């Protein structure tokens, strides 16, 4: 039976240190948390650039809550969902795949790219032209074609008379990118531009200038700035390797290696199994990688369980939000009055009353649709409207007509000279929870979160070893 390639051996190899018993800083629902795991999380979330750093004692409470939520997600078997498995595998593999590629692999790919490029360049080499472009659409009229041709000829005659090519390109070329560089274009190889341009460019020697000629872009005048053959591989190696890293080609190399290993296994291995093995190997050899992958795993579970228990629940529980607002209305008091309504602008006085009649019996949230369907159903705009909850300074029409403060702002819509308002002034409190919905949802979520965490702490046992906790970042 054919042996699998060396890659499988790499995948299965782990650097295993002499077994040492790791101190346990806490146990959450029977699952131990090692000191190194806690340190990884604490240091990552309290490193450089973190404004509000926490002490170890402060962070313990947050960490325990995090672990309790993950325990609840595991009990809910969220880790068995296919959507979770697929998303976790995607995140994990983003970390694992690059480790499959060695420097030798990258160098081999760089050499292959160089060989392909050299074959494409061939004996004709590379050219570095500058050009002046007079654009001409392929759908241009005869008159437009004549005008473009005359302008190109005029520029060409000026160049023959001694005008500086770079200055002329900056003034008249209609290729903005190269015009800023005096018409200079990047190095070009064969088959990288229009056939018409390539034929003229490669016919010129260094320093020679072409007559005006036509391509699908328009009229060009080309000055050949430089020509050369492709440099040896060693001269370009660093640039090619840099391009490989920047363009994500390393991932493609890893994918090719995995695919080849799976093919060579003749059905005994799948890509998923191969990635599992490599992930296990890395986790055994590198504790930071192990905790990073666990962080992905637990973070996805945390997001899903929090969405179910808090975020989505709060956002969709309209009755709960309404009840919360009624009980805590004083918490949403304003320091200054608001105007709940609209400022609107019309062309005729009759529309002032028509707008009010349209919305006066409708809920606030339905005003926009009703006005749009009644007054602006097609492309003809009959009225202009600003709807919302305004404080002083938000809208000049509301300032003047509701808050009685003269506004010096110019009229917003000169074609709609009649300004009006409709709504009601709220002196201290919002009229409804929807007036401050974002804040109400946020507070309701905080309440649900607090209740949920309290129930988790009652349900799941937590033991903390405070002696080990004292050694966090304080041990050899």
Secondary structure, 3 states (H helix, E strand, C coil): CCCCCHHHHHHHCCCCCCCCCCCEEEEECCEEEEHHHHHHHHHHCCCCCCCCCCCHHHHHHHHHHHHHHHHHHHHCCHHHCHHHHHHHHHHHHHHHHHHHCCHHHHHHHHHHHHHHHHHHHHHHCEEEEEEEEEECCCCCCHHHHHHHHHHHHHHHHHHHCCCCHHHHHHHHCCCHHHHCCCCECCCECCCCCCHHHHHHHHHCCCCCECCCEEECCEEEEEEEEEEECCCCHHHHHHHHHHHHHHCCHHHHHHHHHHHHHHHHCCCCCCHHHHHHHHHHHHHHHCHHHHHHHHHHHHHHHHHHHHHHHHHHHHHHCHHHHHHHHHHCHHHHCCCCCEEEEEEEEECCCHHHHHHHHHHCCCCHHHHHHHHHHHHCCCCCCCCEEEEEEECCCCCHHHHHHCCCCCCCCCCCCCCCCEEEEEEEEECCCCCCHHHHHHHHHHHHHHHHHHHHHHHHHHHCCEEECHHHHCCCCCCC
